[in-house]
């Protein structure tokens, strides 16, 4: 009987480790995909004169601590491995030509600006569970949720409205990249 209990314990332990390894492999795969998407964004929407600025992980962790927030792993991978993205006017022009209502990014904030922008906007209407990490050309904010809900959220300051614009950070970058005409 004791051997049977031990065997069951070993089987459960192996199953737990297998699930943990699969979960970690999926996260690594997603991070590789999002870094690839960010690299494509640089190629499509940025100029060589203003390359992306890589952010030191310690600086990002300080911002996270100040905001009492954990940045999504995909976002951390992009800003530490590729850098802060910043689109030229070509991205907005592509969105206008395709007549999309999807909001396009203009600038990503440095960690200090994430803190100041988030806190300043929260004092005038940005919901407290949103952390601003980028803006569009009109000053509206792209945000992550502090409450753990995944995705990228858009705060329209003119109408004081929040809407989910993408299920994940990687999917959000992919949508921006798809605005480029392949011709």
C-alpha positions as CSV (number, residue, x, y, z in Angstrom):
1,X,0.0,0.0,0.0
2,X,2.8,2.4,0.9
3,X,4.5,1.7,-2.5
4,X,1.3,2.5,-4.3
5,X,1.0,5.8,-2.5
6,X,4.7,6.6,-3.4
7,X,4.1,5.7,-7.0
8,X,1.0,7.9,-7.2
9,X,3.1,10.7,-5.6
10,X,5.8,10.3,-8.2
11,X,3.3,10.3,-11.0
12,X,1.7,13.5,-9.7
13,X,5.1,15.1,-9.3
14,X,6.1,14.2,-12.9
15,X,2.8,15.5,-14.2
16,X,3.3,18.8,-12.3
17,X,6.8,19.2,-13.6
18,X,5.6,18.4,-17.2
19,X,2.9,21.1,-17.0
20,X,5.3,23.6,-15.5
21,X,7.9,22.9,-18.3
22,X,5.2,23.2,-21.0
23,X,4.0,26.5,-19.5
24,X,7.5,27.9,-19.4
25,X,8.2,26.7,-23.0
26,X,5.0,28.5,-24.2
27,X,6.0,31.7,-22.4
28,X,9.5,31.6,-24.0
29,X,7.9,31.0,-27.4
30,X,5.6,34.0,-26.9
31,X,8.5,36.2,-25.9
32,X,10.5,35.1,-29.0
33,X,7.5,35.9,-31.1
34,X,7.0,39.4,-29.6
35,X,10.7,40.2,-29.9
36,X,10.4,39.2,-33.6
37,X,7.3,41.5,-33.9
38,X,9.2,44.4,-32.3
39,X,12.1,43.9,-34.6
40,X,9.7,44.0,-37.6
41,X,8.1,47.2,-36.1
42,X,11.6,48.8,-36.1
43,X,12.2,47.8,-39.7
44,X,8.7,49.0,-40.9
45,X,8.0,52.1,-38.8
46,X,11.2,53.5,-37.4
47,X,14.1,55.4,-39.0
48,X,17.8,54.6,-38.6
49,X,18.4,58.1,-37.3
50,X,16.4,57.3,-34.2
51,X,17.1,53.7,-33.2
52,X,15.2,52.1,-30.3
53,X,16.7,52.7,-26.9
54,X,17.2,49.5,-24.9
55,X,16.0,49.8,-21.3
56,X,18.1,48.2,-18.5
57,X,16.0,45.6,-16.6
58,X,16.9,47.1,-13.2
59,X,15.4,50.5,-14.3
60,X,12.3,48.8,-15.5
61,X,12.0,46.9,-12.2
62,X,12.4,50.2,-10.3
63,X,9.5,51.6,-12.2
64,X,7.4,48.5,-11.6
65,X,8.2,48.8,-7.9
66,X,7.2,52.4,-7.8
67,X,3.9,51.6,-9.5
68,X,3.4,48.4,-7.5
69,X,2.9,46.6,-10.8
70,X,4.5,43.8,-12.8
71,X,5.0,44.5,-16.5
72,X,4.0,41.7,-18.8
73,X,6.9,39.5,-19.7
74,X,6.4,40.2,-23.4
75,X,6.8,43.9,-22.8
76,X,9.9,43.4,-20.7
77,X,11.4,41.3,-23.4
78,X,10.8,44.0,-26.1
79,X,12.1,47.0,-24.2
80,X,15.2,45.2,-22.8
81,X,16.1,43.3,-25.9
82,X,15.0,45.5,-28.8
83,X,14.3,48.9,-27.0
84,X,11.6,51.5,-26.9
85,X,9.7,51.8,-30.1
86,X,8.7,55.0,-31.7
87,X,6.8,55.2,-35.0
88,X,7.4,57.7,-37.8
89,X,4.4,59.3,-39.4
90,X,4.3,56.5,-41.9
91,X,2.4,54.3,-39.4
92,X,-0.4,56.9,-39.0
93,X,-0.5,57.5,-42.7
94,X,-0.9,53.7,-43.3
95,X,-3.7,53.6,-40.8
96,X,-5.5,56.5,-42.5
97,X,-5.0,55.0,-46.0
98,X,-6.5,51.7,-44.8
99,X,-9.3,53.6,-43.0
100,X,-8.8,51.7,-39.9
101,X,-10.3,52.7,-36.6
102,X,-7.6,50.8,-34.7
103,X,-5.5,53.3,-32.7
104,X,-1.9,53.4,-33.7
105,X,1.0,54.0,-31.4
106,X,3.3,57.0,-31.7
107,X,5.7,56.7,-28.8
108,X,6.7,54.3,-26.1
109,X,7.4,55.9,-22.7
110,X,10.7,55.6,-20.8
111,X,10.3,54.0,-17.4
112,X,10.4,57.4,-15.6
113,X,7.8,58.7,-18.1
114,X,5.6,55.6,-17.4
115,X,5.5,56.6,-13.8
116,X,4.9,60.3,-14.3
117,X,2.4,59.9,-17.1
118,X,0.4,57.3,-15.2
119,X,0.4,59.3,-12.0
120,X,-0.4,62.6,-13.6
121,X,-3.2,61.2,-15.8
122,X,-4.6,59.3,-12.8
123,X,-5.0,62.5,-11.0
124,X,-7.2,63.8,-13.8
125,X,-9.3,60.8,-14.8
126,X,-7.2,57.8,-15.9
127,X,-8.6,54.8,-14.0
128,X,-6.2,53.7,-11.2
129,X,-5.9,50.2,-12.5
130,X,-4.3,51.4,-15.8
131,X,-0.5,51.8,-16.3
132,X,0.3,53.9,-19.4
133,X,3.2,52.7,-21.4
134,X,2.7,54.5,-24.8
135,X,0.7,57.1,-26.6
136,X,-0.9,57.8,-29.9
137,X,-0.3,61.0,-31.8
138,X,-3.2,62.7,-30.0
139,X,-2.0,62.0,-26.5
140,X,-4.4,59.1,-25.8
141,X,-2.8,56.3,-23.8
142,X,-2.0,52.6,-24.4
143,X,-2.1,50.9,-21.1
144,X,-1.7,47.6,-19.2
145,X,-4.1,46.7,-16.4
146,X,-2.9,46.6,-12.9
147,X,-5.7,44.2,-11.9
148,X,-4.2,41.3,-14.0
149,X,-6.5,41.4,-17.0
150,X,-4.3,40.7,-20.0
151,X,-4.1,42.7,-23.1
152,X,-3.5,46.2,-24.2
153,X,-6.0,48.8,-23.3
154,X,-6.7,52.2,-24.8
155,X,-7.6,55.3,-22.8
156,X,-9.2,58.0,-24.9
157,X,-8.8,61.1,-22.9
158,X,-11.3,63.2,-24.9
159,X,-14.2,60.9,-24.0
160,X,-12.7,59.4,-20.8
161,X,-13.3,55.9,-22.2
162,X,-11.3,52.7,-21.8
163,X,-11.4,49.9,-24.4
164,X,-9.4,46.7,-24.9
165,X,-7.6,47.0,-28.2
166,X,-5.7,43.7,-28.2
167,X,-5.6,40.4,-26.3
168,X,-1.9,40.6,-25.8
169,X,1.1,42.9,-26.3
170,X,2.4,40.7,-29.1
171,X,-0.9,40.7,-30.9
172,X,-1.1,44.5,-30.5
173,X,2.4,44.9,-32.2
174,X,1.3,42.5,-34.9
175,X,-1.7,44.6,-35.7
176,X,0.4,47.7,-36.0
177,X,2.8,45.8,-38.3
178,X,0.0,44.5,-40.5
179,X,-0.9,48.1,-41.6
180,X,2.2,48.1,-43.8
181,X,1.2,47.5,-47.4
182,X,3.1,44.5,-48.7
183,X,3.5,46.0,-52.2
